[in-house]
Amino acid sequence: MSRKLFGTDGVRGTANTYPMTAEMALRLGAAAGRYFRREGSGAHRVVIGKDTRLSGYMLENALTAGLTSTGMNVLLLGPVPTPAVGFLTRSMRADLGVMISASHNPAHDNGIKFFGPDGFKLSDEAETEIEAILSGEIAPAQPQNIGRAKRIEDGRGRYVEYAKTTFPGRGRLDGLKVVIDCANGAAYKAAPEVLWELGAEVIPVGVSPNGNNINLRCGSTYPQTAAEAVVAHGADVGICLDGDADRVILLDERGQVADGDQIMALMAARWADEGRLNGGTLVATVMSNLGLERFLDRRGLHLERTAVGDRYVVEAMRRGGWNLGGEQSGHIVMTDYATTGDGLIAGLQFLAEMRRAGKPASALTQSFERVPQLLQNVRYTSGLEPLRSASVQSAIRGAEAQLSGRGRLLIRKSGTEPLIRVMAECEDEGLLAQVVGTIVAEVQAAAG
């Protein structure tokens, strides 16, 4: 059975529209509860976190109803980063963790992601089994076995204390001025707290959520706002998180952007020098720049590529025993510290390197020269399959022939939005624009 409900990062869609309805969240909670209660009738526990979207209240209550109906005891964390849910699922000995978030998407979207008892996101196989349960009758618990729900007041505090322990030794950030952009999202309290408690002078941005402004002209998908703050305040560095704080984009003291590829390059080289990079390997997706691969090759290191999605990066890391991976978009996965991408902890590792090297951010954020890369997204009506169009396939074949030996082409459907992503890399920027433009035009035509 193939997955129809789950995408590359849980279930996601427009709030109050299938599948992000209260009814579906209730059934999904019940199906997940039944899946995790297969082993017996003893006490079972689930933690639920969320970001700051207005629809989070609706989905939180519906999930709680579904989970308790199958006998799961629910611990409600309130607004916390996605990596905090992974951490707390494991540290609180829960059977299941749930994060209600659509990550970097706009406020009208929402999503539901599941974590297993080890704190890692569920595998495709587990999600397929939950979908199978969802498609049938879900057996409820006996009345005396209905679960309880309880609010946990110190969930954020537990995560804050843990995040501080990942900063090397007993180091501090005294004397550093840091802009932290929380995207009006899940880390709007936790991230500034961690930086302040470590001694930094903190300039917070995007810390006034109102339910509808998450990721709105702020955060990792819109670093311009934080860049203006860096320059205006004379800050040493800017850290931009996304709505659920599992991504990070860095800004140097001039407000220049460093994406996930540059962050991974810095960390891979440093960890390799220290003998900490397991297997001499960095795991990244097919979207990562060719310049990153060349940078690693020159150092005798290996780049292992995966499908797009931080969960696939993590799965490859676990199979290979590797401890560093991520995505160009800013997911940085360090399994020495976290079970999923953690924007705050990645930011702390960068600050630690600034302290160790005694260098400004600008000296650390451009480890390699990027090969020109062009990415364009084409939105389509759900249900259409524009990539099956003969004209689109012909355009792709033509582009591949033009780029042969000179670059690479990647065309894919987004796993989180109704988008076709057209990406190419080539040293010849004129050819790059031509091949991407041709394919985009054909996809647009096929998408109506």
C-alpha positions in Angstrom: 0.0 0.0 0.0 1.4 3.4 -1.0 1.1 6.5 1.2 -1.6 8.9 0.1 -1.9 11.1 3.2 1.7 11.5 4.3 4.1 13.6 2.4 7.9 14.0 2.9 7.3 15.6 6.3 4.1 14.3 7.8 0.6 15.3 6.8 0.3 18.9 5.6 -2.3 21.2 3.9 -4.5 24.3 4.2 -6.1 24.5 7.6 -9.7 23.6 7.8 -9.5 21.9 4.4 -8.8 18.2 3.8 -6.6 16.8 5.2 -6.0 19.5 7.8 -9.5 19.3 9.3 -10.5 18.7 12.9 -12.2 15.5 11.9 -9.2 14.1 10.1 -6.9 15.1 13.0 -9.1 13.2 15.4 -9.0 10.1 13.2 -5.3 10.4 12.6 -4.7 10.7 16.4 -6.8 7.6 17.0 -5.0 5.7 14.2 -1.6 6.7 15.6 -2.7 5.8 19.1 -3.9 2.4 18.0 -0.7 1.8 16.1 1.4 2.5 19.2 -0.8 0.5 21.5 -0.2 -2.7 19.5 2.1 -4.1 22.1 -0.3 -4.3 25.1 -2.6 -2.5 27.4 -0.2 -0.9 29.8 0.3 2.9 30.3 1.1 4.7 27.0 2.2 8.3 26.7 2.3 10.8 23.9 3.7 14.4 23.9 2.3 17.0 21.6 4.0 20.3 20.7 2.9 23.0 18.2 4.0 26.2 16.6 2.1 29.5 16.8 -0.5 29.1 14.0 -4.1 29.9 14.9 -5.2 26.5 13.6 -2.9 24.8 16.1 -5.5 25.1 18.8 -8.1 23.2 16.7 -5.7 20.5 15.7 -4.3 20.1 19.2 -7.7 19.5 20.7 -8.7 17.1 17.9 -5.5 15.1 18.1 -5.9 14.9 21.9 -9.4 13.5 21.5 -8.4 10.9 19.0 -5.3 9.8 21.0 -7.1 9.6 24.4 -10.0 7.7 22.7 -7.5 4.8 22.2 -6.1 5.0 25.7 -3.1 7.2 25.1 -2.2 9.7 27.9 -1.4 13.0 26.3 1.1 15.6 27.6 0.6 19.0 26.0 3.8 21.0 25.6 2.4 24.2 24.0 4.5 26.1 21.5 8.0 24.5 21.3 10.4 23.8 18.4 10.1 20.6 16.4 13.5 19.4 17.7 12.2 19.9 21.3 9.4 17.4 20.5 12.0 14.9 19.3 14.1 15.5 22.4 11.2 15.4 24.9 9.6 12.3 23.4 12.7 10.4 24.3 13.6 12.1 27.6 10.0 11.8 28.9 9.9 8.1 27.9 6.9 8.7 25.6 5.7 6.1 23.0 4.9 8.8 20.5 5.7 12.5 19.8 3.5 14.8 17.7 4.4 18.2 16.3 1.7 20.4 14.9 3.4 22.6 12.3 3.7 23.4 8.6 7.3 24.5 9.2 8.2 27.3 6.7 4.8 27.4 5.1 2.5 30.4 5.5 0.1 30.7 8.4 -3.0 29.4 6.5 -1.3 26.0 6.3 -0.6 23.5 9.0 0.7 20.0 9.4 1.1 17.0 11.7 4.5 15.1 12.1 5.0 12.0 14.2 8.1 10.9 16.2 8.8 7.4 17.5 9.9 6.6 21.1 13.5 7.0 20.0 12.8 10.7 19.1 13.3 10.1 15.4 10.6 10.8 12.8 8.6 7.8 11.7 9.7 5.7 8.7 7.7 5.5 5.5 6.7 1.9 6.6 5.2 3.1 9.9 3.3 5.9 8.2 1.9 3.4 5.7 0.7 1.2 8.5 -1.0 4.2 10.2 -2.7 5.0 7.0 -4.0 1.4 6.7 -5.5 1.7 10.2 -7.0 5.1 9.3 -8.8 3.6 6.3 -10.7 1.1 8.5 -12.7 1.0 11.7 -10.5 2.2 14.6 -11.2 0.3 17.8 -11.7 2.6 20.7 -10.5 1.9 24.3 -12.9 0.6 26.9 -14.5 3.4 28.9 -12.3 2.7 32.0 -9.1 2.8 29.7 -9.7 6.2 28.1 -6.5 8.3 28.3 -5.9 11.5 30.2 -4.6 14.9 29.0 -2.3 17.1 31.0 -0.4 20.4 30.2 3.3 20.3 30.8 4.5 23.8 31.9 8.3 23.2 31.8 8.7 21.5 28.4 10.3 24.6 26.9 12.5 25.0 29.9 13.8 21.4 29.6 14.7 22.0 26.0 16.4 25.4 26.8 18.6 23.7 29.4 19.5 20.9 27.0 20.3 23.3 24.2 22.7 25.2 26.4 24.6 21.9 27.1 25.5 21.5 23.4 27.6 24.7 23.5 31.2 23.4 23.9 32.7 23.2 27.4 31.5 25.9 29.7 31.9 28.5 27.0 29.9 31.8 26.9 28.9 34.3 24.4 29.8 37.4 26.3 30.6 40.3 24.0 28.8 38.9 21.0 25.8 40.8 19.6 23.4 38.4 18.0 20.2 39.0 16.0 17.8 36.1 16.4 14.8 35.9 14.0 12.3 33.4 15.3 9.8 33.8 12.4 7.0 34.5 14.9 7.1 30.8 15.4 7.7 28.0 17.8 11.1 29.2 19.1 10.0 32.8 19.9 10.7 32.3 23.6 13.2 29.5 23.7 15.8 30.8 21.2 16.3 34.3 22.8 16.4 32.7 26.2 19.2 30.3 25.3 21.3 33.0 23.7 20.8 35.5 26.6 21.5 32.9 29.3 24.8 32.1 27.5 25.8 35.7 27.7 25.0 37.2 24.3 23.5 40.6 23.7 20.3 39.6 22.0 18.4 41.6 19.4 15.1 39.6 18.9 13.2 39.7 15.6 10.0 37.8 14.8 9.0 37.2 18.5 5.5 38.6 18.5 3.3 35.8 17.1 -0.4 36.5 16.7 -1.5 33.3 15.1 -1.4 34.7 11.6 2.1 36.1 11.1 4.3 33.1 11.3 7.0 33.2 8.6 5.5 36.5 7.3 8.3 38.7 6.1 10.7 37.1 8.6 12.5 33.9 9.4 14.7 31.7 7.3 12.6 32.1 4.2 12.8 35.9 4.4 16.2 36.8 5.9 16.0 40.4 4.7 14.3 41.6 7.9 17.0 40.1 10.1 19.7 41.4 7.7 18.4 44.9 8.2 18.5 44.4 12.0 22.1 43.1 11.8 23.3 46.2 9.9 21.2 48.7 12.0 22.4 47.3 15.3 26.0 46.6 14.3 25.5 42.9 15.3 28.2 40.3 14.9 25.9 37.7 13.4 22.3 36.9 12.6 20.5 33.6 13.1 17.2 33.1 11.2 14.9 30.2 12.1 11.8 29.0 10.4 8.3 28.6 11.9 9.1 25.4 13.8 12.8 26.1 14.3 14.2 23.0 12.6 15.9 25.2 9.9 18.5 27.9 10.1 20.0 30.5 7.8 22.9 32.5 9.0 23.9 36.2 8.3 27.3 37.6 8.7 28.1 41.0 10.2 27.3 42.7 6.8 23.9 41.0 6.5 25.1 38.6 3.8 23.3 35.2 3.7 24.9 31.8 4.3 22.6 28.8 3.4 22.6 25.3 4.8 25.3 24.2 2.3 27.8 26.7 3.6 27.0 25.9 7.2 27.5 22.1 6.5 30.8 22.8 4.7 32.2 24.7 7.7 31.1 22.1 10.2 32.2 19.1 8.1 35.7 20.5 7.6 36.0 21.4 11.3 34.7 18.1 12.5 37.0 16.2 10.1 40.0 18.1 11.5 38.9 17.1 15.0 38.3 13.5 14.0 34.6 13.8 14.8 33.1 13.4 11.3 32.0 9.8 11.3 33.2 7.9 8.2 34.5 11.2 6.7 31.0 11.6 5.2 28.5 14.4 5.0 24.9 13.5 4.1 22.9 16.0 2.0 20.1 16.0 -0.6 20.2 16.1 -4.3 19.4 19.9 -4.0 22.8 20.7 -2.4 25.1 22.7 -4.6 27.8 21.1 -6.7 30.3 23.4 -5.1 29.8 21.7 -1.8 30.6 18.4 -3.3 33.8 19.7 -4.9 34.8 21.4 -1.5 34.5 18.0 0.2 36.3 16.1 -2.5 39.3 18.4 -2.2 39.5 17.4 1.5 39.2 13.7 0.9 35.6 13.7 2.3 32.5 12.1 0.9 29.1 13.6 0.1 26.3 11.1 0.3 23.2 12.4 -1.5 19.6 11.5 -0.6 16.1 12.4 -1.8 14.8 15.8 -0.6 13.5 15.8 2.9 15.4 15.9 6.2 13.8 12.6 7.2 15.6 10.9 4.3 18.9 12.6 5.3 18.4 11.2 8.9 17.5 7.7 7.6 20.7 7.6 5.5 22.8 8.9 8.5 21.4 6.2 10.7 22.1 3.4 8.1 25.6 4.6 7.5 26.5 5.5 11.1 27.2 9.1 10.0 26.6 12.0 12.3 26.4 15.2 10.2 23.9 16.0 7.4 21.3 18.4 6.2 19.7 20.4 3.5 20.6 23.5 1.5 17.3 25.0 2.9 18.8 25.0 6.4 18.0 21.7 8.1 21.3 20.9 9.9 21.2 17.4 11.5 23.7 16.6 14.1 22.9 13.2 15.6 25.4 13.8 18.4 23.0 16.4 19.7 19.5 15.9 18.2 17.3 13.5 16.3 16.2 16.0 13.7 17.2 19.3 12.2 17.7 21.9 15.0 18.2 25.5 13.9 19.1 26.8 17.3 21.7 24.1 18.1 23.2 24.5 14.7 23.4 28.3 15.3 25.1 27.6 18.6 27.7 25.4 16.9 28.5 28.2 14.5 28.8 30.7 17.3 31.2 28.3 19.0 33.3 28.2 15.9 33.4 32.0 15.8 34.6 32.0 19.4 37.2 29.2 18.8 38.6 30.7 15.6 38.4 34.3 16.8 37.1 35.3 13.3 34.1 37.3 12.2 31.1 35.5 10.7 32.0 36.7 7.2 35.3 34.7 7.4 33.3 31.5 8.2 30.2 31.6 6.1 31.6 31.3 2.6 33.6 28.0 2.6 33.2 27.3 -1.1 32.3 29.0 -4.3 28.8 28.1 -5.4 28.2 26.7 -8.9 25.4 28.9 -10.4 22.1 27.3 -9.5 18.7 28.3 -10.5 15.5 27.1 -8.8 12.0 28.0 -10.0 8.7 26.7 -8.6 5.5 26.3 -10.6 2.2 26.0 -8.6 -0.4 23.6 -10.0 -3.9 22.6 -9.2 -4.0 19.6 -6.9 -4.8 16.4 -8.8 -3.0 17.4 -12.0 0.1 15.6 -13.1 2.0 18.2 -15.2 5.2 16.1 -15.2 3.4 13.4 -17.2 2.8 15.8 -20.1 4.6 14.8 -23.3 5.7 18.4 -23.9 7.2 18.7 -20.4 9.0 15.4 -20.8 10.3 16.4 -24.2 11.6 19.7 -22.7 13.3 17.9 -19.9 15.1 15.5 -22.3 16.2 18.5 -24.4 17.6 20.2 -21.3 19.4 17.1 -20.2 21.1 16.9 -23.6 22.2 20.6 -23.4 23.6 20.2 -19.9 25.3 16.9 -20.5 28.8 17.2 -19.1 28.3 20.8 -18.2 25.8 20.7 -15.3 22.9 18.9 -13.8 19.1 19.1 -13.8 16.6 18.2 -11.1 12.8 18.2 -11.6 10.6 17.1 -8.8 7.2 17.5 -7.1 7.3 19.1 -3.7 6.3 16.8 -0.9 4.7 19.6 1.2 3.0 21.9 -1.4 1.4 21.6 -4.8 4.6 22.8 -6.6 6.8 21.5 -9.3 10.4 22.5 -8.5 12.7 23.0 -11.5 16.4 23.3 -10.5 19.5 23.3 -12.6 23.2 24.0 -12.1 25.7 25.1 -14.7 28.8 27.3 -15.0 27.2 28.9 -18.0 24.5 31.2 -16.5 23.0 32.0 -19.9 22.4 28.3 -20.6 21.2 27.8 -17.1 18.5 30.5 -17.5 17.5 29.1 -20.9 17.0 25.5 -19.9 15.1 26.3 -16.7 13.0 28.9 -18.5 12.0 26.4 -21.2 11.0 23.7 -18.7 9.1 26.2 -16.5 7.1 27.4 -19.5 6.1 23.9 -20.5 5.2 23.0 -16.9 3.1 26.2 -16.6 1.3 25.3 -19.8 0.6 21.8 -18.6 -0.6 23.1 -15.3 -3.0 25.5 -16.9 
